[in-house]
Every structure is written in C-alpha cells, then in structure tokens.
Amino acid sequence: MGLKKVVALLTCLTLTTTTFFTGCGKSKSGDKNETVTISVFDHKFEADAGLQKAAAAYEKAHPDVKVNIESCGGSTDYASSLEAKLIADPPCIFNYAGVGELPTWQSQLVDLSGEDWVKKCKPSVLESAKGSDGKIYGMPMLIEGYGYLINREIFESAGVDIDSMNTFEGQKKGFDKLKEAIDSGQLKQKYPQLKAVMSVPGKEAWVLGDHMLPAILNKDFKSATETFKAKTFPFSGADVYKQLVDFQVSYTSDAKKLSNLNAIDYKAAFDSGFLLEKSACIQQGTWVIPVVKEQSKDMLSKLDFIPYNLPDGSTDGKYIAFPGQFWVINKNVSEKQIQASKDFLKWLYESEEGKKITTQDCGFISPFDNAMADDSVLNQKILKAYSNGDFIPGDLSLAGPTTWSKEIVGSSIQKYLAGLSKWEDVVKEAKDKWASLRANS
C-alpha cells in the first residue's frame, strides 16, 4: 500500500519544482527582467503532488517567475515549523488554520481586502479570514469536510445498507451487524485481515480534540467568531462527547483494553489499518483523497462517507465542513514577490488550468462562488452539504483558545482512555483551561 508514503506524511519534506529551495528574503530586485522567485510553505502534504504540478504549469506560462513548494504535513507541528522557517528562510506564501491562529501572524501579513476574489467568497468563509482590524488577510485554500469514512464493500458484504446509517440509530445497527459478522468469522475468507469495525488513532491528540470537538462546540457556539470571543465554555455537550468517544472506541480491536489506543498513531490507524482492510471505518476527511489515489485506486472505488451522527441524534445526516487552511502573503518580502504571490494565487483558482489542478489533482473543493470538486463520492457529498448550507461548522475547534482542543482536551481524553482519569476530570479541565487561557490572552 506504499508505506513509504506514510512516512512522508509524518515529516516535513522539501520538494521543489526547479531549483533548490530559495527563501523569499534571498531574491534580488532591481533588474526588471530578472526572474522573481516565490516560495510556498504549506500545510497540505497530501496535495503536494498537485501543488507541484500547479507550480510547474505556472512557471511554463510565466517564465519570469519561479515557484518553489515546500509541504509540511501529517503529525508534524506546522506552527512550530513555520516559526522556524520565518526566522531562517522566510516564505512568501504560507498557511494558517483558522481565526484562532490568525492573530499570531497578522502583523506579518499583506492586507488582501482589495483582491477581486474577496467578493466571490461566502461571508461564513471570510469570517476566519478577518483580522482584529476587520481587514482580510487570508485567502481560503479549500473547503474540507469529514464524517465517518467507510469501506462500502465490507459493510455491504455484511448485509448493511449504507443509506441506513445516515442516522445515529441506523449507524449503531450497521456497526453492530458488521461486528457480529467479523466476530462470527463470516467475512474471514473475503477479508482475512479484518479485525474491527473502526480504527481510532488515540495517540493523535488532535484527532480526539480538534476533529471530535466541532459538533460538540456547536451546541454552545454557532460560528467561529462567537467561539473565538467566548471567555468561558459552557460544555453543554459534555455527556454527548463522552458517548461519542465511548461509541467509537467500543468498535476497535482494543475495545477491551482502551489504553492500547494511545499507542496507535495516524499511520497505524489509517494506512496500516483502514487501507489494509483491517478495519472498515475511521473518522476521516476529504483530505485523504489524493493519498488514496496515489496508493490504491482499487481502495478509492470502495470509499464512502456516512454523516457525523452524534449519539443524541442532533446531527443526524450532517457532515462537518469548513474552510480548511488559508493562504497568506508575507509582507516582509519585496514588492515584486508580493505581487507575484498574489498573481500566482489568483491563477491557481481562476484560470482554467489552475482550477483543474486544484480540483482534480489536489482534490480541493473550491471555496469560491460556484464551488466545484472532482467526482469522488467523498467530495461530492461534502460539496452538496456545503452548497445547501446543511453542515456542522468544522472550524469551531480552531477558534478555541490556542492549544486548547489538542493539548488540553485531546490529552485529557488520552488519560481517560488509559484509565488515569474520569470523565468528570476531562470536563473540569476543559472548562477551567478555556477560562484561564482566555483570561491571559
């Protein structure tokens, strides 16, 4: 299944389209016929091949511009890598993930309020692009979405109707039916490695926190801005959150010893678990499409989504969707590089070639008017939900206090799974740390 690709997901790799990486600060300016070099440091490793293709295509059409792409992804801490990069080799273009991260970089960013594409964004998308001064600093990269990624073929082999799992009650019945088929050995011959209904990467605090939280936060907050401004966290969905965690882990192969889950990382859960058909379901998102395309086209044809159904039925039939990452331009580079960066990003989303690459090769759902995506089942389901406005806002966890969802809540749940704390401890720490972090911000 191309395990070398997995290792790449866990490290930052520099992949350039032409020459060795050259930081923005190292380019000269003076000769008007001189080649302008712009460097991009992005947090979309799974779309790296597509972005490399886009850079090469842009260079071909604009011979006076060189575009260098450096991608950092998987479990690597992009924020700390970016901090180091801005000191040692400043990129012209980089990313941030949501309104909660924008204040960290705002003073170093170009004001993009006057760009044409601003008028082509939904207000809800621009919400996380606005700085404290009301100006637009971030250009949305894409719309992402997630729910439960399933191997449709395995569920159907167990006699489960996929559409019946669009509610939590139906999902539980479907999971129970598949578990019974696995435990009885009914599927052993066809799927010899199949061990469990679900994979849960408990080692990744961001999965337990960042990714599990939006639907819970939505019970108290309706937008990223409201979340960002909140001084306290009511946590009215605490009991449902517990049920959600307990539900997922109960269908793993470590259900009888949950502490084992804290040793399972992203690679083990997705690449070495789900993609090898050792499990049939995992909480995942549209961002995996380019990776699966590259590793296994056979698996791609088996993939499907079911909604992010909470145990109380409040989100039945809904997926999580949000603007995943924003492009920003470093204001501390030359004017030529700033303009070249603006032109490249505009080409990426407005030219026919750029739109084709971002949707087909990068697997992006366009964040602008007349949103489009490739024909994959995953993207089409999220595109429909996003276009209809019937989705759970996934950027809520990114609008919480810095490090809160991952390092506080995610880590607390790891302790809960290990039997080192009770759920009441998770709830108390989440509420207390939210208040203290907000008070100090």
Buried (B, 14 or more C-beta within 10 A) or exposed (E): EEEEBBEBBBEBBBBBBEEEBBBBBEBEEEEEEEBBBBBBBBBBBBBBBBBBBBBBBBBEEBEEBBBBBBBBBBBBEBBEBBEEBBEEBBBBBBBBBBBBBBBEBBEBBBBBBEBEBBEBBBEBBBBBBBBEEEBBBBBBBBBBBBBBBBBBBBBBBBEBEBEBBBBBBBBBBBBEBBBEBBEEEBBEEEBEEBBBBBBBBBBBBBBBBBBBBBBBBBBBBEBBBBBBEBEEBEBEBBEBBBBBBBBBBBBBBBBEEBBBBBEBBBBBBBBBBBBBBBBBBBBBBBBBBBBBBEBBEEBBEBBBBBBBBBBBEBBBBBBBBBBBBBBBBBEBBBEBBBBBBBBBBBBBBEBEBBBBBBBBBBBBBBBBEEBBBBEBBBBBBBBBBBBEEEBBBBBBBBBBBBBBBBBBBBBBBBBBBBEEBEBEEBBBBBBEBBBEBBEEE
